[in-house]
């Protein structure tokens, strides 16, 4: 009976109506046990006339069964499994034990869940109902969260119920939540009246006050009026505990065999056949469950045992003697079908009283199967339990490291770190110590503790170098990446030197190739050559070769090419690597690569695509918990937004990046954040504020010993000083910078240095210096820096009253700034041009610029020839969501076909 739920029913009815017309919705119902969440889900199912319904209920007996809840939910939709992208179908099929295991990334199963729900919903609007979601196995919960976050334009509504105070991936994911409270006094009165009891109004009011209007509590306590009346005014009953105790009292009245049979049902799950066999092994006839059914504790029908409420199960379990619980687990393990090996492992573990190597081996096998299916959270728990049962420290330490690796793959960084700390307390053989230290380094690098990562990786490389040079090289390459983030140039040089000493002993192609690119990158970072090493390595890559699809090499495959900053060499490699990660739904590796690509695009003329990649990188980094990658993408985006003149967004992103970076000493991303803030103030014509940020940046670079002239703010410092009338200081700053740029000898550095000198030199010299700067700019792809120089040159020409010459430079600068979308710089150029007496001719509004980053990303993929389903798979969206955004793209651009879209985007570039 559903009483007094008008608000909740109205909201859910609106969501169902929206789904019928193609509008997705997600809602998580939270509340106390017995408050009516399940009843609301039942009501939603009854109200879903003409809609498809998928249902699942979490149970305590299956919280450690890999993807058990997901199989329960998706079983009716599996007829469409082969109609979703093949890699996703493979991942989901192995997760649900329908196909051989692939050990896929956890996000691959989430992407497949989204695709399958979307495909199933093509046959009709869909309602997904998940009860007791706090009891879902974690891999199932993670897959549902992944899908729920991305439902936008599919005819799907997902409703889930979670008990208050119980951890759940669904409530931790920031999904919409509706708290379900107690019934009103009037509705409580109606419910009590429906029981047939005659209660006075004062007793009914006291019952409502004591229970907070909890329906289950009202029904259970209606027969315990003396207890309620004896409570002092305002003293509430602890509702879940009181209800559980009421159920326990009912169970206490059963015969001893019936109590044991109920415990077997509580432990063994809903399958009556399993319960009956386990009861038989304990010498009990399962027919005694009739007593429990008469006591309204459970129901038996169609071969299924269903408890009236999960609180019944919890009450029976908590009241049972520990020895009896172990006996029941042992009996259930023996009663399970032969092929139900995972459940048997968990029951044997619960039955174990002390160290038990046989049970630990069974758990090892369960962990291996879970890893093969991509259920890494379950594998972590299995290995950790096996470690606890290990009689010998040697077995325990291996299992703890295996558990930590699985926990990390499951996205549980804190748990993984804790497991490694426990393993560190035990003796470890050298090879295992290398694995553990390397894993600690990987976790630290991704979660923001990059200094710790550097130290762990260098130490692990030292340990492995004598016997396994290939592993040592890969660890040292990872250490160089960590030092790149920290701006630790000394350790970069040290790691590169160690790689050079090891590479002659390397056996595998991946190790030798990584050695070449990592040492080449180190040469670039330290200013001691390196591009030719990278160039040779990149030329060895083959389009279908294994190196391009090795996830360990992905950062260097991309970073190596981008270090070259050459338009030809290896550019196709970047697309291949990123597409491969997308195909495999390897979200963990994507944010850093997207950051690298966006950085490259932002220093060229593809700012719109840079914003797309930074934005996606930020989203994925938040979702995967990659703190370091998040800081990188935030800092990069702030730097781009400074050029675009988006003041509020730039300040917000820079502030968040600095908040992450400062305590973790992520110096490189601090540099870019401060550079963004200084550049923003210059763009907005506030030189004093710019000077403050740029001096902070200069001090930071000096403090960490980062001497790369390309990161120096000296040209901007000189410009700010000139605007403030401090020409002498500006001239000295420019001269020092020019000397450093000359040492590096690269065109980009020389161009900026020449501009700084031209801004500060005496009048007779500025033509020569600006000419030098423009000549160097012609050898770089950075159009923005060229336009900055043209603006500065034009402004100085105007002040020298050479208006005709000034207009040539200012028009060129204005055209570039307008094309790039650098609004504040375009305004400066237009203002200077007007001051020469010429009306600035501005470009018309670019409608492509009105697209959101996601719309532009979708438009680019579709214009490039991908189908809707291919674009959806690449972006971890549903095809309906892609179509939804495509409609907006067509409206904004005024086109109506893929061909016209492709032409429109091509025109812009």
Order of alpha helices (4+ residues) and beta strands (2+ residues): alpha-beta-alpha-beta-alpha-alpha-alpha-beta-alpha-beta-alpha-beta-alpha-alpha-alpha-alpha-alpha-alpha-alpha-alpha-beta-beta-alpha-alpha-alpha-alpha-alpha-alpha-alpha-alpha-alpha-alpha-alpha-alpha-alpha-alpha-alpha-alpha-alpha-alpha-alpha-alpha-alpha-alpha-alpha-alpha-alpha-alpha-alpha-alpha-alpha-alpha-alpha-alpha
